[in-house]
Structure formats: C-alpha cells, structure tokens
Amino acid sequence: QVQFVESGGGLVQPGGSLRLSCAASGISFRLYAMGWYRQAPGKQRELVATISSGGRTNYADSVKGRFTISRDNAKNTVYLQMNSLKPEDTAAYYCNTKIGSTWLDNWGQGAQVTVSS
C-alpha cells in the first residue's frame, strides 16, 4: 500500500522559509515522478511543483522562483524548499506520485503551512 508522510510545516512570518519533507513507502520511489500539492481552506487542491524520476522540475507560476522541489531516492523522500513565503501560501501541503499519466488518489495527513505576521 502506498503511503505518504509529510512533515516540516509550521507558522512563519511573511518573507520567511520552510522546508517540507515527504517520506513515501509502498512504491519503487526512484522510478516515478513526485509532486507537491496544496489546498487552502475553501479552495481546490492545486499542484505546485513536480519532479520527474530523472530530476526535471516544473512549478506553478505562483511559486516559481521561490519554491524548489528535490528528491533523495536513497531515502524515498521528496522535499519542498519554500522561500520568500507569502500569506497566500498558507495551505495544507501534500505530496503524491504519478504512475504513468495519473496521480494517485492516496493522500497523507499533509503538512500545514501558515504564513502570518
């Protein structure tokens, strides 16, 4: 069974930084693309960053230049470095994996990020 465990969330002031981690199990991690989604209260879940099995990255326009996704295949872990955080980045953040062309419908507990002064 595929499982994701996110960590590293917290309360941070605008302009601050956080690093999220997501440990994945139940998959051959190195073979698949990974992504970070976020969901703010009252809004739909949105994909903010992806990294392919080969390390190619893509970002939503809203986070480009501020967030960096990376992966450590030896640890089955994907990271999201978030810099220059804004109040509109406040959301629960989730990781997921893409099998073929489909993101799984499995979700972890998420990591809550709150950006506020």
N, C-alpha and C positions, 0 to 999 in steps of 0.2 A: 504494500500500500504506500502510495506517495504521500509524504508529509513534509510540511514546511514549518520552520520555527524561526520567526522574526524576532530581532532584539535591537536595542540601541536607541529606541525612541526616548522622547523626553520633552521638557519645556525649555525653550531657548528664546533669547531676545532677537528681534529683527537684526539682520546682519550677521548672526551667529552661524555656527556649523554643527552638524551632527553626522555620525557615520552609522548607518544601519547595516546589520548583518542578517543573512538568512541561511540557515542550515537545511539542506534538502536530504531526504532519505527515500529509499524505495525506487530510485531511478539510477540509470547509468549516467550520472551527472555530466560527465565531460562530453557526452555525445549530443547534448541538447542545448538549444538557446534558453536563456533565462531572462526574466523581466521583472521590473518593479511596477506595481500599480499603486494608485492611491484613491481613497474615497473620502471626500469631505461630507459633513452632515448635510443631508438633503440633496446630495448630488450623486451622479452616476460614477461608478468606478472608472478611472482613466489610466491608460498605460503611459508611464512617464519615461521609462528607459528600458532598453533591451541590449543584450549582449549575445552574440552568436557563439556556437561551440568553438569557433576559430578566433573569437575575441573582437569581432567587429561590433561597434556600438552605434546605437541610434537613440535620439532623445526627442521628447515633445518640445515644441517651441518654447513653452512656458518655463522650462528648466534648462534649456540649452545654455552652456557656458557657466552654469552654476553647479550642476549635479554631475557626478562621474560614477558610472557603473563599472564594476570589475568583478572578477571571479577567481577563485582558487580551487582548481579541480582536485588537488590533493586533499582538500578539506571539505569538498562538496558544499562550498559556501559561495554565495554571491553577496556583494557589498554595494551600498549606495552612499557615496560621499556627497553630502549636501552642504554647500557653502552659500554665503550671502542670502540666508533664508529670509523669506517674506511672510507676513501674516497669511497671505493666500496659499502658502504651502501647508498650512495646518490641515491635517488629514490623518487617517489611519493608512499605513503603508503595508503592502503585501507583496510577496514575491510569488512567482509562478514559473512554470516551464512550458515550453512549446514542443509538442510531439507532432512532427510533420508540420501541418499548417494550423494546428489547433492548440490554443492554450487550454490547459486542464481546468476542470471545474472544481479542483481541490483548493482549499484556501486554509491558511494558518490563522492564528489568532490576531495577526497584524502587530505593527509597532506604531503606537500613537505619537505623532509629532505635533506639538503645539508651539506656534511662533507668536509670542506676545510680549509686550513690554509691561 
